Amino acid sequence: MAIHYELGDDHVALITIDRPEARNALDIYHFRDLANAWRRFRDEDEAWVAIITGVERNFMAGADLKSYIPQITNLQKQIASGEVTEVDGCQLRDGTDAVLRSLHVYKPIIAAVNGPCVAGGMEMLGGIDIRLATEHATFGVMEPKRGLFAGGGTTARLPRQVAFPAAMEFLLTAEAFPARRALELGLLNEIVPEEDVLDRARQWAARISANAPLAVQATKESVLRGLAVDLREAFKIENELAQKVFSSEDAKEGPAAFAEKRPPVWKGR
């Protein structure tokens, strides 16, 4: 099937993983399409918030190992030959871009997890800001059970996002965790009924997009860049981004709307 991208009038982009025949495990072409969806969201000015979900009680199960391994091996060989930089529009970085490891997206992202979120799904979740799940959703870093390694960012990001013992419980047991346990361990924001998960994600998106988009994006950028450096450097990044926001049109519109007792009209510039 496909990776669907829809941008609504509310500035919310909905990305849907639609490969139910493989339980939303992705081959090389679907990794390419998912990476392209994130790039489009990053670059599209009218897109302020993204929601990602899956179809038919599937969220994202990582790579479809039956097809992905031979496909990526063939791609690596062709690129190593020096004759091409991509094959069928696929690049080597598509896999890590798709799970938001090597792609910097400072716009807010919400996950509406409606099924298994394992392997590459968990890798991608580490790059997502707000995380909602249904009761039947499951979570796991299961690569060690297959003799593999989770190289999409999870070993680096998860210990920075949840308590150390919780991160090690996920990483070392390589088990699938029910949504309730994932919530207890700090991986999720909330659990919602299956029929409400997308509506609830849209409510979160509306709360976020009610704020000035440049200020929201700068806030996320400050957090992510600041986590990678010491506190002194993080303050420098914060100051740099604050100056950028305060010089924007939206920084004038916000106080003006407050003084005039009206809703602000954000321009994103």
N, C-alpha and C positions, 0 to 999 in steps of 0.2 A: 504494500500500500504506500503510505507517504508520511511525510512530516508536514502537517498543516500549519499555516501561519495566517492569522486573521487580525487585522487592526481595526478596532471599533472607534466610534466617534468620541468615546470617553478616554482616548489616549492609552487604552489597555490593549496590549497584543496578547492573543491567545495562541500558544504553541501546543499542538496535540500530536503525540506520538501514536501512529496508527499502523501497527504491524501485529495484529492479534494472532495471526497464524504462527508467529514465533514468540508469543507472549511479550511482545515489545522488546525482544532482543534485536540488536541492530547489526546488519552487515555493513560493509565498507561504504556502500552508497547511501545508506540511511544515516550513518555517522556524518558523511559529507553534508547531507541535507539538513541535519540538526545543527551542525556547525554554521551552515549558511543562514539558518533561521536566527541564531544568536547574533551573527554579524549584522543581519538586517535590522534586528531590534536595536542593537548598539548604535547603528548609524542613522536610523530613521528619526528625524526630529520630532514628529508627531507621536511617537511611541514613548510613553513615560514610564510605564510599568508593564511587566510581562507576567503572565500566568502560564505555567507548563503543567500538562496533565497527560493521561493516556486514555485509550479506549478499552471498553469491555473488561473492566476490573484488572487492567494491566497498566503499570506505570512505566518502568524502565528496568530491564533485566540485564543491561550491559551488552556485551558483544555476543552475537550469534556465533559460537565457537566453530560450528561445523563449516560455516562459510567464511567467517572473518579471518581466521588464521591463514588459510591459503591465499585469500585475497590480499591481505596486508603484506604477506611474504612476497607475492608477485609484484606488488607496487614498490616495495623496497628494492627489489632487484632491478626493476626498470629505472627507477630514479637513480640508483647507485651507478648505473651504466653511464650516466651523464647525458643521455640523449633527451630525457624529458624531465620536467619538474612536477608533472601531475599526469594522471591517467584517468580518462573519463571524468575529468573535473575533480578527481580525488587527490588530496595532498596528504603527506604524512602527518601534518599537524591537525588534520580534521578530527581525529579521535580525541586528542587532548582539548581542542577547542570545543568540541561537542559537550564535554563534561566540565567545561568552564575552568579548566586548569591553566591553560596558556593564553586564554582570551580574557582581556580586561573589559568587563562590562560593569560600569558604575551605576547604571540604572537599576532600580529595585526589581527583584524577581521573587515570585511567589510560586510555591509548588502545591498543587492539589493532588496529593498522592492517593491514588485509588486502587492500588494493587501492589505487587512485589516491587520493592525499591532495593535492589541488590546489585552487587558487583558495580558495573558502570553507573547504575542508577544511584547508588550511594556515593560514588565519586562525584557525580553531578550535583547531588544534594548538598555537598560541601560548598558549592559555589552559589547556593540559593539562600535568600535572606529570610523569608517567611515560609514556614513549612506546616501545611495542614495535611491531615491524613484521615482516611476512613478506618473504621474498626478492624476491617479485615486486611488492611495494608501490613506488609512485613518489610523488615529492614535488615540488611546484613552485608558484611564485608567478607564474602565467601570464597575469595580467590585461593587462600591457603588450602581449602578442602580439595582443590583441583591441582595442587602443586604449583599454583601461580602466585603472582604478587600484584597487589593493588597499587598500580603505578600511575593512577589518574588524579592524585592529590590527597587521597584520604589519609594516608599515614602522616602527612604533614599538617592537614587542616583539622582533622577531627580532634586531636589533642589540644588544639587551640580554641575549639568551639564548645566542648563539653568537659566535664571534670575528667582528670587523668584516669582514675579507675574505670569510669564509664567508657572512655575511649578504648582502653585496653581490653575491656570486656568484649566490645564489638570486634576489635582487631585480632585478638588472640584466639577467641573461641571459634571464629568464622561461622557462627550460627545465625540463623534467621530469627529476628526478634519481633514479637507482635507489637502492634502500634502502642498499646498501653505501656509496655516496658520501654519502648523508645521515647515516649513522652516522659516517663519517670527519669530517664537518663539524660534528659535535656536536649534531645535531638529535634523535638517537634515543638511548635507553638500550641497546637490544639488538635483534638480529635473531633470530627463532626460526622453526622450520619451520611451514609453513602449518597443519598439523593440530594444532599445539601452542599456537598464539598465544593462544587464549582461556584455555586452562588455565594458561599462563604468566602471563597477566594476573591470573587469580584467585590465583595464588601471590603475586604482588606485593601484591595487595589484602589477602591474609591477613597478610603481613608488616607492612603498615601498620596494619590494624585490630587487630592484637595490642597496639598502643599505645593509650594513653588518648585518646579522640576529641577531647576539649576541648583537650588539649595539642597534638595534631597540627594541629587547625584553627587554633589560635592561632599555631603556628609558621608555617604557610603564610600566614596573614594578616600576620604581622610581616614576612615576606620581601617579599610583594607591596606592602604599603603602604610599607615601607622603601625599596624601589627607586624610589619616586616622589618622594622627598624627600632632603634632604641628610643627612649622617651624624648630626648632632646631633639632628635631628627623628626619625630612625630609631631612635636610642637611646631617645627618649621613648616612641615607639610600643612598643618592646620592653618597657620597664618597665611600661607600662600593661597590656599583655597578660600579662606575668609575674605581676603582682599578681592578675589575674583567675583565672589557672590555679591559683596557689598557694592561693587561697581556696576552691577547689572540693572536692567530696567525693572526686573521683578522686585529688586530691593527698594525701589521707589514706589512701586505699585502696592506693595504690602502695607506699609505705614499709611499711604494715602487712602486705601480702602478701609483700613481700621478707623481712621479719623472721620471718614465720610459714612461710616456705618453701613457698608455694602460689601458683598463678596468680592474678593480680588479676582482680577482677570489676568491670569498668568500668560506670559508670552514665551517663556523659556529662553529669554535672552536678557 
